[in-house]
């Protein structure tokens, strides 16, 4: 037997006093609330700041599981959604809840319209557009991992089980030239390739970048934050792994947790010619 929830009285009245509200939670723990109303609201103890320029695209609700995605448009507010934060990717993957509430009685239970995560964020001058990806997006992934000669685990994750505490180092960046950063003290030799550097201070605090090469105290990063504060700057370094069985066995003594098929013949087996 199916049950349906009736719309609240404030949503069924002849004169509707509703406001759109967005709750955005970034991956680094920052949470903000925005509303399309012309004044700030408090909903569920969370302040929602007035952002009349925020608006969703057309929304269609249906019983099918493959719900369509939705676009969110708005203006960039320097103290809420800053251009630098968008460019730096701080809002990529942020959890989003979209709901409507009665601005005349914000203490009333709101009506949730959509939940998901921010997908691609595109900025045009003082405005931005973001795709809201529904929870069913997770179903697009593979049902089981494909075989691979290299390890599918991430160094230190529950499948790998390597303890990263002794392989995490605090250093200072004293110079930046292109994508090359120079540390005050070199990291352990042969440890940082395929690792990660996380900025710990300034406007770029919390941003991370993969390390693609290391030579002494100089690391080459995959990307540099758009704006860097005055150096020197503290960073956290996490050692990397090239995901090869030999590395897993000799460097980490962790071959038992290797998540790959290093000796499984590949698709090129049928194209090989016998040779002397």
Secondary structure as GFF3:
##gff-version 3
##sequence-region A 1 276
A	DSSP	alpha_helix	9	12	.	.	.	ID=ss1
A	DSSP	beta_strand	18	25	.	.	.	ID=ss2
A	DSSP	beta_strand	31	35	.	.	.	ID=ss3
A	DSSP	beta_strand	41	43	.	.	.	ID=ss4
A	DSSP	beta_strand	46	50	.	.	.	ID=ss5
A	DSSP	beta_strand	55	56	.	.	.	ID=ss6
A	DSSP	beta_strand	70	75	.	.	.	ID=ss7
A	DSSP	alpha_helix	83	88	.	.	.	ID=ss8
A	DSSP	beta_strand	95	102	.	.	.	ID=ss9
A	DSSP	beta_strand	111	124	.	.	.	ID=ss10
A	DSSP	beta_strand	127	134	.	.	.	ID=ss11
A	DSSP	three_ten_helix	135	140	.	.	.	ID=ss12
A	DSSP	three_ten_helix	165	167	.	.	.	ID=ss13
A	DSSP	beta_strand	168	177	.	.	.	ID=ss14
A	DSSP	beta_strand	180	183	.	.	.	ID=ss15
A	DSSP	beta_strand	196	199	.	.	.	ID=ss16
A	DSSP	three_ten_helix	202	204	.	.	.	ID=ss17
A	DSSP	beta_strand	208	215	.	.	.	ID=ss18
A	DSSP	beta_strand	218	221	.	.	.	ID=ss19
A	DSSP	beta_strand	233	238	.	.	.	ID=ss20
A	DSSP	alpha_helix	245	250	.	.	.	ID=ss21
A	DSSP	three_ten_helix	255	257	.	.	.	ID=ss22
A	DSSP	three_ten_helix	267	271	.	.	.	ID=ss23
###
